[in-house]
Amino acid sequence: MEPPIRFGILILITVFVTVANGDDLFLEWHVSADSTIKPVSTDQPVITINGMFPGPLINATTNDMINLKVFNDLDDPLLFTWNGIQQRLDSWQDGVSGTNCPIPPSTNWTYAFQVKDQIGTFSYFPSINFLKAGGGFGPIRVNNRPVIPVPFAKPEAEFDLLIGDWFQTNYKDVRSNQDATPDWMLINGKPPYLNNLSLPHESFNVTEGKTYLLRISNVGTTWSFNFRIQNHKMVVVETEGSYVNEIELDSLDVHVGQSYSVLVTANQIVSDYYIVASPKLHKNNNNASDTTNLLGIAVLHYDNSTTSANGFLPSGPDPFDLQFSINQARSIRWNLTAGAARPNPQGTFNVTDAKISQTFILKASTSDINGTLFYAVNNVSYLTPDTPLKLADHFSNGTGVYDLDEYPTNSSKDQAVRGVFVASGLYRGWLEAVFENELNKTIDTWHLDGYNFFVVGFGEGKWKPELRSSYNLYDPVSRSTVQVFPRGWSAVYAYLDNPGMWNLRSQKLRNWYLGQELYVRVYDPDPNPNKEDPPPQNLLLCGKYQPAAPSPSPAGPPTPSSSDSRTCSPPHIAWYSIHKTWTSINLIKFKYSSLQSNIYYCFLFVMFCGLINRLLVAAITALLHLYWSAT
């Protein structure tokens, strides 16, 4: 091969590596309670981020590294979870009670996680202490890398729509009164158009003839909703990180915790049009002059329009027509030919030949335990320990905090109990999970952190093994949150290739808060450092591991390495930094022990090369440009 060709290939490889690695994003959030916002004109604290409600957009690209410093100015401990972000090999960043110690009031902590091999529409929110009912939620976009084509034409603009039910009382009062029901439906934190509070509504400006991407997330606590736009159709193109076969709809059901991307073309007469989100399983009124607070209403405003939205609100399906919802859910299919985070088509990896390694049959119900109502899974209501499971797993193999596989995953206990429910997930095995909804008159939703799963089936009544013949194993959609209809079941397949401690929960806040959750421990015994990341250098300690932590248990999960820009290294955590460097170097498999004394310097040299990589690419590109210009 000629030297110029070799040189050109080297440049291309360098550029490819640079693009594939993504950028570092550095964000700083100040989280506080603000009583001046008054989204529905009542005196209530609203949880804001940098003074914003909803919180700021996290706008990332595939493989970017998010470095997010959170200052907790609340009087409650705080954690954020990143709904649908898979935290590949790093459940330490998942931000739920089983993985992280909460950030105490008046302190700060830095999350550092990568949006590895993902694209799509997601959201974030506080995960503990019922704080989500007070706000603190916001949008996440993960954009395609430039080298990966998007399977639809570039829209004129993109809009984030965070829609959810809202309590008009203090979230702390709601936390202590679990009989409370939401009072409003807000769109981007604003009350409905034509509200009687004289408060501003949400509006989206469009230009006639242009097409727009709407990223819709249900950030509520309780209600599923049906979304529609007066006189406009929408084309569904993506959900929770998966491109789907494009389907044109008049309206779309979005359940608690779910997200969708839809294309809307401004192809009507220049005017203003209603945007409506109405709760499912709740009586609605389509008269705009006599609307209930539980209808979220915004406006699609055409440029130069002088005509206000008028007439009846766009009618949606009967909110009690579950067959409509089931049929629509079945119509959301995976686009097998589109690329997403990687160049190869999504359908390259599918469930057609999946060999099931284990089956969970998880029944959601309510139980009276010692005179108090709890939500339960297989008659076990989750009891949150003072020590995060992940912390206990690392330091003592879980001893004294939980007993692995103590509770059944495919049958129910005879008597309802409270307990720390942790189940084994077989690493690199296929899990079939069947969710049964024994809750009356409510659409439940289930979410698995760390993964997307394939939604292979829905049905009414109780699930039976012979119902597997009804599964869609050709093009089931891959997502992280699935709805389960009243007295029905939903079935999903998940390939457990992401070791860690992962939360499996109801997305409905009351259900989750009162015990409808468990954790799946996916453990890979291989010590190869390419596996699960070790704890971060700024690891918070709590529960039985404060103020000083014991040495990690040899029998515990592996502690592999990962490049890490996290800060805050108290003395008792210094070992982790050394350990991460050492395990990274083990990849090279040094033969002679005499070289080990130079490992640290070798590592620093490699890191230095990585830092100047982009500068070299930029310089070479500039030189080539000058050369081509001269010739």
C-alpha positions in Angstrom: 0.0 0.0 0.0 1.3 3.4 -1.0 2.3 5.8 1.9 -0.3 8.5 1.0 -3.1 5.8 1.0 -1.9 4.6 4.4 -1.8 8.1 5.7 -5.3 8.8 4.4 -6.7 5.6 6.1 -5.0 6.6 9.3 -6.8 10.0 9.2 -10.1 8.3 8.5 -9.6 5.9 11.4 -8.7 8.8 13.7 -11.8 10.8 12.7 -14.0 7.7 13.1 -12.7 7.1 16.7 -13.2 10.7 17.6 -16.8 10.7 16.4 -17.6 7.4 17.9 -16.4 8.4 21.3 -18.7 11.4 21.6 -18.3 14.7 23.4 -18.1 15.6 27.1 -21.0 17.8 28.2 -20.6 19.7 31.5 -23.8 20.8 33.2 -24.5 22.4 36.6 -28.0 22.2 38.2 -29.3 24.0 41.3 -32.4 22.2 42.5 -34.7 24.2 44.8 -38.3 24.7 45.8 -39.9 27.8 44.4 -43.3 29.0 45.7 -43.6 32.0 43.3 -44.2 30.0 40.1 -47.7 28.9 41.0 -48.5 26.9 37.8 -52.2 26.6 38.9 -52.4 29.8 41.0 -52.1 28.0 44.4 -49.5 28.4 47.0 -47.4 25.4 46.6 -43.6 24.7 46.3 -42.5 23.8 42.8 -39.2 21.9 42.3 -37.2 23.9 39.8 -33.8 23.3 38.2 -31.8 26.5 37.7 -35.1 28.3 38.3 -36.8 26.5 35.5 -40.0 24.4 35.6 -39.9 22.0 33.8 -36.2 21.6 34.0 -33.6 22.3 31.3 -33.1 20.1 28.2 -30.3 17.7 28.2 -29.4 17.8 24.5 -26.9 15.0 23.7 -25.6 12.9 20.8 -25.0 9.2 20.8 -22.0 8.3 23.0 -21.7 11.7 24.6 -20.5 11.8 28.2 -22.8 13.7 30.6 -21.1 15.3 33.5 -23.8 16.8 35.6 -23.2 18.5 39.0 -26.3 18.6 41.1 -26.6 21.1 44.0 -29.5 20.0 46.3 -31.1 23.1 47.7 -34.2 21.2 48.8 -34.8 20.2 52.4 -35.3 16.6 51.3 -32.6 14.1 50.1 -32.5 14.0 46.3 -31.7 11.6 43.5 -32.4 11.9 39.7 -33.0 9.0 37.4 -32.6 9.1 33.7 -35.7 7.4 32.3 -34.7 5.1 29.5 -30.9 5.9 29.5 -29.4 2.5 29.9 -26.2 3.3 31.8 -24.3 0.6 30.0 -22.0 -1.3 32.5 -22.6 1.5 35.1 -25.6 1.1 37.3 -23.8 3.3 39.8 -25.2 6.2 37.9 -28.8 5.1 37.7 -30.0 7.4 40.4 -32.5 5.2 42.3 -32.6 4.1 45.9 -31.1 0.6 45.1 -28.1 2.0 43.4 -27.2 5.3 45.0 -27.1 7.1 48.3 -29.2 10.2 48.1 -27.6 13.7 47.8 -28.2 15.3 51.2 -29.7 18.7 51.5 -27.2 21.6 51.1 -24.6 19.4 49.3 -23.8 18.5 45.8 -22.8 15.5 43.8 -21.7 14.9 40.2 -23.3 12.3 37.9 -21.1 11.1 35.1 -22.7 8.8 32.6 -22.5 8.0 28.9 -25.5 7.8 26.5 -23.8 4.8 25.0 -25.2 3.4 21.7 -28.6 5.2 22.2 -30.7 7.7 20.3 -34.2 8.9 21.0 -36.6 10.8 23.3 -36.4 10.4 27.0 -37.0 12.3 30.3 -35.5 12.6 33.8 -37.1 13.2 37.2 -36.5 12.9 40.9 -36.7 9.2 41.9 -37.2 9.3 45.7 -39.4 10.9 48.4 -42.4 11.4 46.1 -40.5 14.5 44.7 -41.7 14.0 41.2 -45.1 15.2 42.3 -43.6 18.6 42.9 -41.7 18.9 39.6 -38.0 18.5 38.9 -38.6 16.7 35.6 -37.3 17.6 32.2 -36.5 16.4 28.7 -33.6 14.4 27.3 -32.8 14.2 23.6 -30.2 11.9 22.2 -29.5 12.8 18.6 -28.0 10.6 15.9 -24.3 10.9 15.1 -23.8 12.6 11.8 -22.6 9.3 10.2 -25.9 7.6 10.9 -28.8 8.6 8.7 -32.2 9.4 10.2 -35.1 7.5 8.5 -37.1 10.6 7.8 -36.5 14.0 6.4 -35.0 16.6 8.7 -37.8 18.6 10.3 -38.0 22.3 10.3 -37.7 22.3 14.2 -38.2 20.1 17.2 -40.4 20.7 20.2 -40.4 19.0 23.6 -43.8 18.4 25.1 -43.7 17.3 28.8 -47.3 16.4 29.6 -48.5 15.1 32.9 -51.1 15.3 35.7 -50.5 17.7 38.5 -51.6 18.1 42.2 -52.6 21.6 43.2 -51.3 21.0 46.8 -47.9 20.8 48.4 -46.1 17.6 47.2 -45.3 16.9 50.9 -48.9 16.8 51.7 -49.6 14.5 48.8 -46.8 12.3 50.0 -48.5 11.8 53.3 -52.0 11.5 51.8 -51.9 8.7 49.3 -55.7 9.0 48.7 -55.1 12.3 46.8 -55.8 12.4 43.1 -54.4 14.9 40.5 -56.3 18.1 39.9 -54.8 19.3 36.6 -53.1 18.2 33.3 -50.2 20.5 32.5 -48.3 20.9 29.2 -44.7 22.0 29.8 -45.7 23.2 33.2 -48.6 25.4 32.0 -52.3 25.1 32.6 -54.8 24.6 29.8 -55.7 27.2 27.2 -58.8 29.1 28.2 -58.1 28.3 31.9 -60.1 30.4 34.3 -56.9 31.5 36.2 -55.8 34.1 33.6 -52.4 32.2 33.4 -50.4 31.8 30.2 -50.8 28.6 28.2 -48.3 26.7 26.1 -48.1 27.6 22.4 -45.9 26.2 19.5 -45.2 28.4 16.5 -45.2 26.8 13.1 -44.9 27.9 9.5 -47.4 26.8 6.9 -46.1 23.9 4.8 -43.3 22.9 7.2 -42.9 19.7 9.1 -42.0 19.5 12.8 -40.8 16.8 15.2 -42.7 16.7 18.5 -41.1 14.8 21.3 -43.9 13.8 23.7 -43.3 12.5 27.2 -45.8 11.5 29.9 -44.1 12.9 33.0 -47.2 12.6 35.2 -47.7 10.5 38.3 -51.1 8.8 37.6 -52.9 9.2 34.3 -52.3 7.8 30.8 -53.4 10.4 28.2 -54.5 10.5 24.6 -52.8 13.2 22.6 -54.2 14.9 19.5 -54.1 18.1 17.4 -57.1 19.8 15.9 -57.4 19.1 12.1 -53.9 17.6 12.0 -52.6 14.1 11.7 -49.3 12.9 13.2 -46.8 10.3 12.0 -45.2 8.2 14.8 -41.5 7.7 14.0 -39.7 6.8 17.3 -40.3 5.7 20.9 -37.8 5.5 23.7 -34.8 4.9 21.5 -36.3 2.9 18.7 -37.3 3.9 15.3 -40.7 2.4 14.4 -42.5 1.7 11.2 -44.1 5.1 10.3 -47.9 5.1 11.0 -50.3 8.0 10.6 -52.6 8.6 13.5 -55.3 11.0 14.5 -54.5 10.5 18.2 -51.9 8.7 20.3 -52.0 7.1 23.7 -49.0 7.9 25.9 -48.8 6.1 29.2 -47.0 7.2 32.4 -43.3 7.2 31.8 -43.5 6.7 28.1 -42.1 8.9 25.3 -42.7 9.2 21.6 -41.5 11.3 18.6 -44.1 12.3 16.0 -44.0 14.3 12.8 -46.6 17.0 12.3 -47.0 19.0 9.1 -48.5 22.4 9.2 -50.8 21.8 6.2 -54.0 23.5 7.2 -55.3 27.0 6.7 -53.3 29.7 8.6 -55.0 29.8 12.0 -54.5 28.6 15.6 -55.4 25.0 16.5 -56.0 23.1 19.7 -53.5 20.6 21.1 -55.2 18.3 23.6 -54.1 15.7 26.1 -57.0 14.0 27.8 -56.7 11.3 30.6 -57.6 7.7 29.9 -60.3 6.0 31.9 -61.7 9.4 32.9 -64.8 11.1 31.6 -63.9 14.1 29.3 -65.7 17.0 27.9 -64.8 18.2 24.4 -66.5 21.6 24.8 -63.7 24.1 25.0 -65.8 26.6 26.9 -66.7 24.1 29.6 -63.5 22.0 30.0 -62.3 20.2 33.1 -58.9 20.9 34.6 -57.8 17.4 33.7 -57.7 18.3 30.0 -54.3 19.6 29.0 -54.8 22.2 26.2 -52.1 24.0 24.3 -52.1 25.9 20.9 -50.5 25.2 17.6 -50.0 28.7 16.3 -49.3 29.4 12.6 -47.1 32.3 11.7 -49.2 35.4 10.9 -52.3 33.8 12.2 -54.9 36.2 13.5 -57.6 33.6 14.2 -57.7 32.1 17.7 -58.3 28.4 18.2 -62.1 27.9 18.3 -65.0 25.5 18.3 -65.0 22.1 19.9 -61.9 20.4 21.0 -60.7 17.6 18.7 -62.6 14.5 19.7 -60.5 11.5 20.7 -61.4 7.9 21.2 -63.7 6.9 24.1 -61.4 7.1 27.1 -62.9 3.8 28.4 -62.4 2.0 25.0 -59.5 -0.3 26.0 -59.7 -2.2 22.7 -58.8 0.9 20.8 -55.7 1.3 23.1 -54.7 -2.3 22.7 -55.0 -2.3 19.0 -53.0 0.9 18.7 -50.3 -0.6 21.0 -50.1 -3.6 18.8 -49.6 -1.4 15.7 -46.4 0.2 17.1 -43.8 -2.0 15.3 -40.0 -1.9 15.1 -38.5 -0.5 11.9 -36.2 -3.4 11.0 -34.2 -1.6 8.3 -33.4 1.7 9.9 -30.1 2.4 11.6 -30.2 4.0 15.0 -27.2 4.4 17.2 -25.1 2.1 15.0 -24.7 1.8 11.3 -26.2 -1.6 11.1 -30.0 -1.9 10.9 -32.0 -2.2 14.1 -33.4 -5.5 12.9 -29.9 -7.1 12.9 -30.6 -7.9 16.6 -34.1 -9.4 17.1 -36.1 -11.9 19.1 -37.0 -14.3 16.3 -34.6 -17.0 17.5 -34.5 -16.0 21.2 -34.0 -18.9 23.6 -35.6 -18.0 26.8 -33.4 -18.6 29.9 -35.8 -17.6 32.6 -39.4 -16.4 33.0 -40.8 -13.8 35.5 -44.5 -13.7 36.0 -45.1 -10.5 38.0 -48.5 -9.7 39.4 -49.3 -6.2 40.5 -51.8 -5.8 43.3 -52.7 -4.0 46.5 -52.4 -5.5 50.0 -53.3 -4.6 53.5 -50.2 -5.2 55.7 -50.7 -4.5 59.4 -53.6 -2.1 58.6 -51.8 -0.1 55.9 -52.4 -0.2 52.2 -49.4 -1.1 50.1 -48.8 -2.0 46.5 -47.0 -5.3 45.9 -45.4 -7.6 43.3 -46.3 -11.3 43.8 -47.6 -10.2 47.2 -44.3 -8.7 48.2 -44.3 -4.9 48.9 -40.8 -3.6 48.4 -39.1 -2.3 51.6 -36.4 0.2 50.8 -33.3 -0.5 53.0 -31.1 2.3 54.4 -28.2 0.9 52.4 -28.4 0.9 48.6 -28.3 -2.6 47.2 -25.5 -1.8 44.9 -23.4 -0.5 47.8 -24.0 -3.6 49.8 -23.3 -5.8 46.8 -19.9 -4.3 46.3 -18.8 -4.2 49.9 -20.3 -7.3 51.4 -22.0 -9.3 48.6 -25.3 -8.0 49.9 -24.9 -9.6 53.3 -27.0 -7.8 56.0 -29.0 -5.8 53.4 -30.8 -8.3 51.2 -31.1 -12.1 50.4 -30.9 -12.8 46.7 -33.9 -14.7 45.3 -35.7 -14.8 48.7 -39.0 -14.0 46.9 -40.7 -15.8 44.0 -40.6 -14.3 40.5 -43.2 -16.6 38.9 -45.8 -17.1 41.7 -47.3 -15.1 44.6 -46.7 -15.6 48.3 -49.7 -16.7 50.2 -49.5 -13.8 52.6 -48.6 -10.3 51.7 -45.3 -9.2 53.2 -42.9 -6.3 53.0 -39.3 -7.2 52.0 -36.2 -6.3 50.0 -37.1 -8.1 46.7 -34.0 -8.8 44.6 -34.1 -11.4 41.9 -31.2 -13.0 39.8 -31.1 -12.2 36.1 -29.0 -14.6 34.1 -26.2 -12.6 32.4 -26.4 -12.9 28.6 -29.6 -14.8 28.9 -33.1 -14.0 27.5 -35.6 -13.0 30.1 -39.3 -13.3 29.5 -41.2 -11.1 31.8 -45.0 -11.2 32.0 -46.7 -8.4 33.8 -50.2 -9.0 35.2 -52.4 -6.1 36.3 -54.7 -7.1 39.1 -55.4 -3.4 39.9 -59.0 -2.3 39.2 -59.7 0.4 36.6 -56.2 1.6 36.1 -53.7 1.3 33.3 -50.4 0.3 34.9 -46.9 0.8 33.4 -43.8 -1.1 34.0 -40.2 0.0 33.4 -36.8 -1.7 33.5 -33.7 0.4 34.1 -30.6 -0.6 32.2 -32.4 -2.1 29.2 -34.9 -1.8 26.4 -37.1 -4.8 26.1 -39.1 -6.2 23.2 -42.9 -5.9 23.7 -44.0 -9.2 22.3 -47.6 -9.4 23.5 -50.7 -7.9 25.2 -53.8 -9.7 26.4 -56.9 -9.8 28.6 -57.3 -11.9 31.7 -54.6 -14.0 33.1 -51.6 -15.0 31.2 -51.1 -18.7 30.3 -48.1 -20.4 28.6 -50.2 -21.3 25.5 -50.6 -17.6 24.9 -47.0 -17.5 23.7 -48.4 -18.5 20.3 -49.9 -15.0 20.0 -46.6 -13.2 20.5 -45.2 -11.0 17.8 -41.7 -12.3 17.4 -41.1 -10.7 14.0 -41.0 -6.9 14.7 -41.9 -6.2 18.3 -41.0 -2.7 19.3 -38.0 -2.2 21.6 -38.6 0.2 24.5 -38.2 0.6 28.2 -41.7 1.2 29.5 -44.8 -0.9 28.7 -48.4 -0.4 29.6 -50.5 -3.1 31.2 -54.2 -2.8 30.8 -56.7 -3.4 33.7 -57.2 -7.1 34.4 -54.8 -7.8 31.5 -51.2 -8.8 30.8 -48.2 -7.7 28.8 -45.2 -9.8 27.9 -41.7 -8.6 27.1 -38.3 -10.2 26.2 -35.1 -8.7 27.5 -31.5 -9.7 26.6 -29.6 -9.3 29.9 -26.2 -8.2 28.6 -25.8 -5.2 30.9 -24.4 -6.3 34.3 -25.6 -4.3 37.3 -28.3 -3.8 39.8 -31.4 -2.7 37.9 -34.7 -1.4 39.1 -37.9 -3.0 37.7 -40.9 -0.9 38.8 -44.3 0.6 38.2 -43.9 4.1 36.6 -47.1 5.2 38.5 -45.7 7.2 41.3 -48.0 6.1 44.1 -47.6 2.4 43.1 -43.8 2.8 43.1 -43.7 4.7 46.3 -45.8 2.2 48.1 -43.9 -0.9 47.1 -44.5 -2.0 43.5 -40.9 -2.6 42.5 -38.1 -5.1 42.7 -34.5 -5.2 41.6 -32.9 -7.5 39.1 -29.2 -8.3 39.8 -27.4 -9.2 36.6 -24.0 -10.5 37.6 -21.1 -11.4 35.3 -18.4 -13.3 37.2 -15.8 -12.7 34.5 -13.2 -10.3 35.9 -12.3 -8.9 32.5 -12.1 -5.1 32.9 -14.3 -4.6 29.9 -17.2 -5.6 32.1 -19.1 -3.6 34.7 -17.6 -0.3 35.9 -16.2 0.0 39.5 -17.8 2.6 41.8 -17.1 6.2 40.9 -14.4 8.1 42.7 -17.0 10.4 44.3 -19.1 7.5 45.6 -21.5 8.6 48.4 -21.7 6.4 51.4 -24.8 5.9 53.7 -26.6 3.2 55.7 -24.2 0.6 57.1 -21.2 2.0 55.2 -20.6 5.3 56.9 -18.4 7.1 57.6 -15.6 4.6 56.5 -16.2 1.7 54.2 -14.7 -1.8 54.5 -12.6 -3.4 51.7 -14.6 -4.9 48.9 -15.6 -8.5 49.2 -13.7 -10.9 46.9 -16.9 -12.8 46.3 -18.8 -9.6 45.3 -19.5 -8.4 41.8 -16.5 -7.5 39.5 -15.0 -4.1 39.6 -14.0 -3.4 36.1 -12.7 -0.1 34.7 -13.8 2.8 32.7 -12.4 6.2 31.9 -13.9 8.6 34.3 -13.9 12.4 34.7 -15.7 12.4 38.1 -14.2 14.4 40.9 -14.4 14.5 44.7 -12.2 11.8 46.1 -12.3 11.4 49.9 -9.4 9.4 51.4 -11.3 6.2 51.8 -12.3 6.2 48.1 -8.7 6.7 46.8 -8.4 3.0 46.4 -10.9 3.0 43.6 -8.8 5.4 41.4 -5.8 3.1 41.7 -8.0 0.0 41.1 -9.4 1.5 37.9 -6.0 2.3 36.5 -4.7 -1.2 37.4 -7.6 -3.1 35.8 -7.4 -1.0 32.7 -3.8 -1.9 32.2 -4.6 -5.6 32.7 -6.2 -5.5 29.3 -2.7 -5.4 27.8 -1.7 -8.7 29.5 1.9 -7.7 30.4 4.2 -10.8 30.4 7.0 -9.4 32.5 6.4 -8.2 36.1 9.3 -5.8 35.8 7.1 -3.6 33.6 4.5 -3.2 36.3 6.4 -0.4 38.0 6.0 1.7 34.8 2.2 1.0 34.4 1.2 4.3 35.9 3.3 6.3 33.5 2.1 4.3 30.5 -1.4 5.0 31.5 -0.8 8.7 31.7 0.8 8.7 28.3 -2.2 6.9 26.8 -4.5 9.5 28.4 -2.4 12.3 27.1 -2.6 10.9 23.5 -6.4 10.8 23.8 -6.6 14.4 24.9 -4.6 15.7 21.9 -6.3 13.4 19.4 -8.9 15.9 18.3 -6.3 18.7 18.0 -4.3 16.5 15.7 -7.3 15.7 13.5 -8.1 19.4 13.2 -4.5 20.3 12.3 -4.2 17.5 9.7 -7.6 18.6 8.2 -6.4 22.2 8.0 -3.1 21.2 6.3 -4.9 19.0 3.8 -7.2 21.9 3.0 -4.3 24.2 2.4 -2.6 21.6 0.2 -5.7 21.0 -1.9 -6.2 24.8 -2.2 -2.6 25.2 -3.4 -2.9 22.5 -6.0 
